[in-house]
Amino acid sequence: MAIIEKSIDFHGGKENWDEIQSIAMVRDIWMFDENGNAESYVRQENEFRLKPYFEAKMSWEKDSIQHRVIFDGLKTQYWMGENEIQNEGFLQVKKREIDAAFYVLTKPFDLLDEEKYLSYEGKTELSGGVVVEAVKVIDGDPKDPGTDIWWYYFDPKTFEMVAYKVKTADHYSLVYNLGWDRTYGISLPARRESYRVDSLGNHLYKRASYGYGLYKVSK
């Protein structure tokens, strides 16, 4: 799809992306409730190794206790302080958190990979009258009611990925890209804001703010 190819070029190009061996960064996460009150804040250290196979590490401190989650390519492990948590259901939740954090880091570079169902939905307006071009993406089995559905929104002139919307099992979220870090020749997120929205994209309330920094990218 030409619009995605142009967006990949805008963000640094597939060739540059494919050379990356690993990405590490610090991620600040602020969460808010539906009344606008601050719910939580955490600073995470994230590391994702793309080659030769996918590995990930996340660590953060909460209530003076260090938390670490590691995926080594086969299994997930989690430590709270010196205690290893081995509850399988809990570990599955943490693996999904790793996958989600990496998933939104890779866009738009992998949108043309196989096993994605793409459809162009024309021009639309985001909140504030921002005109964008929309592409709908189903990443998984389109017949599975549990499969998330994504919409990616691109600037019609530059093809910057302005925002994305996702429909999960019980809600819609709309996330705006508010800044990029281009230190390594590709566009990696610097700031994002996430809103709970209705099916039409109307804001219900601000759910989260994300800050990304101290990138280390190896090729």
C-alpha positions as a Python dict, from the first residue, in 0.01 Angstrom:
ca = {
    (1, 'M'): (0, 0, 0),
    (2, 'A'): (160, 324, -122),
    (3, 'I'): (58, 539, 174),
    (4, 'I'): (233, 305, 418),
    (5, 'E'): (542, 281, 196),
    (6, 'K'): (565, 661, 196),
    (7, 'S'): (518, 673, 573),
    (8, 'I'): (796, 419, 624),
    (9, 'D'): (1022, 639, 409),
    (10, 'F'): (925, 948, 612),
    (11, 'H'): (1012, 772, 936),
    (12, 'G'): (1357, 663, 820),
    (13, 'G'): (1308, 377, 576),
    (14, 'K'): (1272, 1, 597),
    (15, 'E'): (1641, -56, 528),
    (16, 'N'): (1744, 146, 834),
    (17, 'W'): (1484, -31, 1047),
    (18, 'D'): (1593, -377, 931),
    (19, 'E'): (1952, -305, 1038),
    (20, 'I'): (1853, -257, 1403),
    (21, 'Q'): (1973, -525, 1644),
    (22, 'S'): (1833, -380, 1966),
    (23, 'I'): (1653, -78, 2109),
    (24, 'A'): (1671, 38, 2471),
    (25, 'M'): (1502, 338, 2625),
    (26, 'V'): (1351, 488, 2938),
    (27, 'R'): (973, 513, 2928),
    (28, 'D'): (775, 742, 3162),
    (29, 'I'): (409, 642, 3200),
    (30, 'W'): (142, 860, 3360),
    (31, 'M'): (-208, 709, 3399),
    (32, 'F'): (-528, 908, 3465),
    (33, 'D'): (-879, 812, 3569),
    (34, 'E'): (-1196, 925, 3392),
    (35, 'N'): (-1221, 1231, 3619),
    (36, 'G'): (-877, 1353, 3514),
    (37, 'N'): (-708, 1259, 3839),
    (38, 'A'): (-356, 1118, 3832),
    (39, 'E'): (-379, 744, 3891),
    (40, 'S'): (-17, 635, 3876),
    (41, 'Y'): (330, 716, 3749),
    (42, 'V'): (614, 480, 3673),
    (43, 'R'): (951, 511, 3500),
    (44, 'Q'): (1043, 195, 3315),
    (45, 'E'): (1371, 86, 3163),
    (46, 'N'): (1290, -111, 2846),
    (47, 'E'): (1520, -316, 2625),
    (48, 'F'): (1415, -506, 2313),
    (49, 'R'): (1651, -732, 2119),
    (50, 'L'): (1526, -794, 1766),
    (51, 'K'): (1797, -1027, 1636),
    (52, 'P'): (1881, -1311, 1616),
    (53, 'Y'): (1548, -1363, 1795),
    (54, 'F'): (1316, -1151, 2005),
    (55, 'E'): (1412, -1090, 2368),
    (56, 'A'): (1290, -820, 2608),
    (57, 'K'): (1359, -677, 2952),
    (58, 'M'): (1158, -431, 3157),
    (59, 'S'): (1241, -298, 3502),
    (60, 'W'): (1088, -34, 3728),
    (61, 'E'): (1053, 63, 4092),
    (62, 'K'): (722, 82, 4275),
    (63, 'D'): (677, 147, 4647),
    (64, 'S'): (1056, 114, 4688),
    (65, 'I'): (1048, -238, 4542),
    (66, 'Q'): (1232, -323, 4219),
    (67, 'H'): (1032, -510, 3956),
    (68, 'R'): (1188, -698, 3663),
    (69, 'V'): (1031, -893, 3380),
    (70, 'I'): (1242, -1080, 3125),
    (71, 'F'): (1143, -1269, 2812),
    (72, 'D'): (1437, -1476, 2685),
    (73, 'G'): (1283, -1590, 2358),
    (74, 'L'): (1109, -1889, 2513),
    (75, 'K'): (978, -1809, 2859),
    (76, 'T'): (882, -1513, 3075),
    (77, 'Q'): (1024, -1456, 3423),
    (78, 'Y'): (925, -1194, 3680),
    (79, 'W'): (1090, -1078, 3999),
    (80, 'M'): (947, -855, 4269),
    (81, 'G'): (1248, -759, 4474),
    (82, 'E'): (1433, -1087, 4527),
    (83, 'N'): (1119, -1297, 4494),
    (84, 'E'): (1048, -1472, 4165),
    (85, 'I'): (678, -1485, 4078),
    (86, 'Q'): (585, -1809, 3905),
    (87, 'N'): (208, -1779, 3866),
    (88, 'E'): (147, -1874, 3502),
    (89, 'G'): (-152, -1645, 3453),
    (90, 'F'): (40, -1348, 3592),
    (91, 'L'): (337, -1424, 3368),
    (92, 'Q'): (109, -1435, 3062),
    (93, 'V'): (-20, -1087, 3151),
    (94, 'K'): (336, -956, 3176),
    (95, 'K'): (430, -1113, 2842),
    (96, 'R'): (132, -935, 2683),
    (97, 'E'): (258, -607, 2832),
    (98, 'I'): (598, -666, 2671),
    (99, 'D'): (437, -748, 2337),
    (100, 'A'): (215, -439, 2351),
    (101, 'A'): (505, -205, 2430),
    (102, 'F'): (711, -346, 2143),
    (103, 'Y'): (416, -357, 1901),
    (104, 'V'): (356, 18, 1912),
    (105, 'L'): (731, 87, 1886),
    (106, 'T'): (759, -88, 1550),
    (107, 'K'): (503, 117, 1358),
    (108, 'P'): (489, 200, 1072),
    (109, 'F'): (790, -14, 978),
    (110, 'D'): (620, -355, 993),
    (111, 'L'): (275, -263, 864),
    (112, 'L'): (344, -426, 528),
    (113, 'D'): (460, -755, 680),
    (114, 'E'): (262, -1068, 601),
    (115, 'E'): (-47, -1177, 795),
    (116, 'K'): (-185, -825, 820),
    (117, 'Y'): (-515, -733, 655),
    (118, 'L'): (-502, -374, 528),
    (119, 'S'): (-778, -152, 392),
    (120, 'Y'): (-763, 216, 298),
    (121, 'E'): (-1050, 411, 455),
    (122, 'G'): (-997, 752, 295),
    (123, 'K'): (-962, 1090, 464),
    (124, 'T'): (-1110, 1162, 804),
    (125, 'E'): (-1078, 1423, 1081),
    (126, 'L'): (-928, 1377, 1420),
    (127, 'S'): (-1023, 1589, 1719),
    (128, 'G'): (-948, 1954, 1649),
    (129, 'G'): (-1018, 1922, 1278),
    (130, 'V'): (-686, 1759, 1184),
    (131, 'V'): (-733, 1594, 843),
    (132, 'V'): (-563, 1257, 804),
    (133, 'E'): (-566, 954, 579),
    (134, 'A'): (-681, 635, 752),
    (135, 'V'): (-568, 276, 704),
    (136, 'K'): (-744, -6, 888),
    (137, 'V'): (-525, -296, 997),
    (138, 'I'): (-630, -634, 1134),
    (139, 'D'): (-323, -809, 1270),
    (140, 'G'): (-440, -1167, 1321),
    (141, 'D'): (-744, -1375, 1239),
    (142, 'P'): (-1019, -1138, 1120),
    (143, 'K'): (-1281, -1401, 1208),
    (144, 'D'): (-1170, -1415, 1571),
    (145, 'P'): (-1384, -1171, 1774),
    (146, 'G'): (-1093, -1130, 2015),
    (147, 'T'): (-858, -993, 1749),
    (148, 'D'): (-769, -626, 1798),
    (149, 'I'): (-851, -386, 1515),
    (150, 'W'): (-623, -89, 1446),
    (151, 'W'): (-660, 232, 1248),
    (152, 'Y'): (-346, 427, 1157),
    (153, 'Y'): (-373, 795, 1066),
    (154, 'F'): (-124, 965, 834),
    (155, 'D'): (-58, 1326, 738),
    (156, 'P'): (-180, 1355, 374),
    (157, 'K'): (127, 1556, 268),
    (158, 'T'): (423, 1426, 469),
    (159, 'F'): (281, 1078, 552),
    (160, 'E'): (391, 1114, 913),
    (161, 'M'): (200, 868, 1135),
    (162, 'V'): (0, 1123, 1333),
    (163, 'A'): (-201, 886, 1551),
    (164, 'Y'): (-353, 542, 1580),
    (165, 'K'): (-677, 400, 1719),
    (166, 'V'): (-728, 48, 1850),
    (167, 'K'): (-1042, -148, 1932),
    (168, 'T'): (-981, -408, 2199),
    (169, 'A'): (-1231, -642, 2360),
    (170, 'D'): (-1399, -378, 2575),
    (171, 'H'): (-1294, -28, 2463),
    (172, 'Y'): (-1140, 201, 2201),
    (173, 'S'): (-818, 398, 2252),
    (174, 'L'): (-683, 682, 2037),
    (175, 'V'): (-311, 758, 2071),
    (176, 'Y'): (-144, 1072, 1935),
    (177, 'N'): (224, 1091, 1840),
    (178, 'L'): (338, 1428, 1976),
    (179, 'G'): (708, 1410, 1902),
    (180, 'W'): (984, 1193, 1758),
    (181, 'D'): (1345, 1113, 1842),
    (182, 'R'): (1549, 1094, 1521),
    (183, 'T'): (1892, 1050, 1678),
    (184, 'Y'): (1955, 720, 1501),
    (185, 'G'): (1816, 808, 1160),
    (186, 'I'): (1472, 662, 1219),
    (187, 'S'): (1170, 815, 1394),
    (188, 'L'): (1121, 664, 1738),
    (189, 'P'): (845, 798, 1965),
    (190, 'A'): (936, 1078, 2207),
    (191, 'R'): (590, 1171, 2340),
    (192, 'R'): (247, 1015, 2313),
    (193, 'E'): (-94, 1079, 2465),
    (194, 'S'): (-369, 819, 2485),
    (195, 'Y'): (-742, 885, 2510),
    (196, 'R'): (-1036, 657, 2572),
    (197, 'V'): (-1274, 726, 2285),
    (198, 'D'): (-1603, 603, 2147),
    (199, 'S'): (-1632, 410, 1820),
    (200, 'L'): (-1632, 738, 1624),
    (201, 'G'): (-1311, 859, 1787),
    (202, 'N'): (-1473, 1122, 2013),
    (203, 'H'): (-1266, 1178, 2326),
    (204, 'L'): (-1413, 1044, 2650),
    (205, 'Y'): (-1114, 1119, 2873),
    (206, 'K'): (-735, 1126, 2872),
    (207, 'R'): (-610, 786, 2985),
    (208, 'A'): (-230, 811, 2967),
    (209, 'S'): (77, 1014, 2873),
    (210, 'Y'): (403, 853, 2763),
    (211, 'G'): (751, 998, 2746),
    (212, 'Y'): (1039, 813, 2577),
    (213, 'G'): (1402, 906, 2618),
    (214, 'L'): (1768, 803, 2657),
    (215, 'Y'): (1747, 582, 2350),
    (216, 'K'): (2029, 339, 2275),
    (217, 'V'): (2000, 171, 1935),
    (218, 'S'): (2252, -83, 1808),
    (219, 'K'): (2283, -194, 1445),
}
